């Protein structure tokens, strides 16, 4: 049985000409180093190769492509105006009592958090859509939107 050993192969970059270590997973295909300029050159080279292989710029022309794009745009109206994932998930409607706020304020260090408190903080995080400690702390301190306060969900 032959033992497989990774060798430290080096090669000259096809763009800048400096030596770089070849990734053994890429082998012969690894022709550019990791510098930004060389990565850009690699992308340009790959694009030229793809265009030569697939018919050049004519690949994007024709009635079939136009119909395909029109259909996609009809099925996805105003796709560029969508909000980010965090903004879609955030819900400003949650209940936060003074008791819970007092408990969370009391425990400031992560090392002293017990499982019940961790669960309560997780629920606050899920309901508010916030994952950062600072944001959760603001929610707990009472920086709750007026919608929540006016709905009467906050305990007095």
N, C-alpha and C positions, 0 to 999 in steps of 0.2 A: 504494500500500500504506500502510495506516494504522500509525503507530508507536504501540506500546503503552507508556504511561508510568504508573508507579505514582504516584499523588498521595497526599500526606499528608492524608488525610481524618480529621477528628475528629468525635466525636459525644458527646452527653451520655449517661451511664450511666442505664439504666432504673431502677436501684435507688438509687444515691447522688446522681445528678445532676451529677457532675463530668465534665469533658471527658476523653476518652481517644482514643488513636490507633486507628483502625479497621484491623483486619487485612484487607488487600486480598483474601485468599483467601476470607474469610467474607462480605465485602461487607455487604449489607443485613441479614444474619442476625446480625451482631456487634452486640449491643445492651447487653451488660454489660461493665464494666471488669474488671481482673484482681485486684481486692481480694478477700480471702477472703469477706467478707460478701456481696459482689456475686455471687461464684461460687455461693455457697449459694442466693441468691435466684434465680439463673439455673436451678439444678437444680430448685428448687421449682416454678418456672414451667413448665419442661419436663415435670416429672412431672404437674402438673395438666393440661397440654395432652394428654399421652399418655393419661391416665385418661379424659378427656372423649372422646377419639377412639376408644378401645377398650372402651368400656362400663363404665368406672369400676371400682370394687372387685369387681364381679361377675365380672370377667375371671378372677379367681383362684378362684372358687367352682365347684362342680359335681362330679359323679362322675368326669368325664373327667380333670379336673385331679388329683383325689385318687388315681385309679388310676395316672396318670402318675408322681406323686411316690412312691407306694408301690413301683412297679416300679423306679424309679431307686434308691431306698433299698435294695431287695433286691440290686440289681446292684453297689452300692457300700457294703458294710457297714463301719461305723466309719470313714467317710471323714475325719471330723474328728480322728481320732487318728493320722493319718499323720505321719511325720517329714518334715522339710524335705528338699529335694533334696540338699543337701550331706551331711546325715547318712545318707541312703540310699546315696550313692555312696562314702562313706568306707569303706575297708577297712583293718583294722589288721594284716593279714597281709602283710608285705613284708620283704625281706631288706635289711639295712643293714650293710655290713662296716666294720671300723675303718679300712681304707684309704680308702674313700670318704668317711667322716666326717672323716678327717684332711685330705683334699684340699679338701673344702668349707669346713672351718674355716680353712684357709690362705688361701683366696681370699675376702676379705670384701667387696670392692667390685665392683659390677656391671660396671664398665669393664674389669676385668682377667679376666673370665670368658671362657674359651675355649669353643668349640663342644662339645667332649666333656663338659666340666663342665656346661654348660648342659643338655645332653641328660640327664646323670645327675640333675641337680636336677629336670628335668621328669619323669623317671621316678619319682623320690621323691614329687613332688607328685601325680602321677597315682595312684600306689599308695596313698598315705596319704589322698588326698582333700583335701589342704590346698593353698591357693593363696597364702597370705600368707607372706612371708619369715620372720617370727618363728616361725610354726608349723612351717615346714620346718626351721628351725634347731633347734627343740626336738626334732624327730624325729631329726635328725642327732646331736645331743648325747647321745642315749641315753635320752630320755624315751619309750621305746618301751613299749607295753603289755606286761604280764606274759605274755599269751597268746603273743606273738611270741617272747619270751625262753624260755618253757617249751617251745615247739615246737622249739627248737634251730636256728632259722633265723639267729640272729645269730652272726657269726664271732667266735671267742674271741680 
